[in-house]
Amino acid sequence: NFLGAVRFTANLGFRRHFILGNDYESLTDVEVTIDLEPRHFGALSGLGMIYMNYGKFKAALVAFQNAREVNPHLPGVNQNIERVNELLKKQRIQLKKAFQK
């Protein structure tokens, strides 16, 4: 069906752009995929990766949690959630130190 083909194409575009480091194009493709299929766990996980790359750790955590909710057996999702939680903790510690000076 046409909608399935569009979702598939957007997801392939995301992967290609992400691997090549074209983050803006990756984000555009992943947003199209999620608009077409809000429960697309691969796109949700990809969105988390993009957010993580830009230091948007809270948004990354939400994206990874949403991906895990859709597919609890998604490889790497629990590790990504743990990693983002570690980064958030480091960020809070750095912020606290900055305000103590």
N, C-alpha and C positions, 0 to 999 in steps of 0.2 A: 504494500500500500504506500501511497505517496508520503503520508506523515511519518511512517517508519523509515522511509528512505531519507527524509530530511533529517530526522534525529540521528540516523547512522552517519550521514555525511557531516553534520555538525560535530559529532563526537570524534570522528576521524580528524577533522580540521583542528579540534582542540589538541589532540595528541600530537599531531605534526607540529603545530605552533609551539606547544609546551616544550617539546624535545629540542626545538631550534632556538628556544629562548625568546620567542616573540610573545611576551606576556599579554600585551594589549589584545592581540588577535586571539590568543588562548582564552582570555576572559570573555571576549565577544562570543566565541564559539560555545563556550561552556554555558553562558547565559542563555543562548538560543536553545541549547539542548534542555536546560532546566525549564525554560518557558514552555517547551513542547512536552516535556515529561518531567514533572516536578519530583518524581521518585526515582530518577535515574541515578543510581548510587555511584556509578563511575564519574558522572559529571559533578555530583556533590563532592566526591573525594577530590577530584581535580580542582574544584573551586577552593577547597581547603588548602591544597598545595600552593595555589597562586597566592592566596591570602598569607600563608606562612612565609612565602618568599619575600613578601613586602612588609613583614613585621606586624601584620594585622592579626594577631594571635587569637583574640576573642572571636573574631569572625571566622577564622580557620577552625577553631574549636567547635563552633556551631555547625559549620559545614561538615566536619568529620563526624560529629554526633548524629547529624541528619542522615549521613551515608550509612552509619552503623545501624540506625533505626530501621532503614529500608533493608539492609543486608547485613545482619550481625556476623556473617561469616566472610565478609569482605577482607581479603588478605591485606595486612598492613594497617588497617584502620585503627585497631587498638593501639598499635605502636605510635601511630601519628597522633592520636589523642594524648598518649603519655608524653610524647615529645613536646607538644604544644603546651601542655600543663607545666612541664619543666621550664619552657621558655617564658611562660607567664609568671612563674615564680621568680625566675631570674630578673625579669623586668620589674616586678614589684620590689625586689630587694634593691636594685639599682635606683629606682625612684625614691625609695625610702632613704637611701644613703645620700642622694642628691639634695634632699630637703633637710638633712641633718647637718649639712655643712654650713 
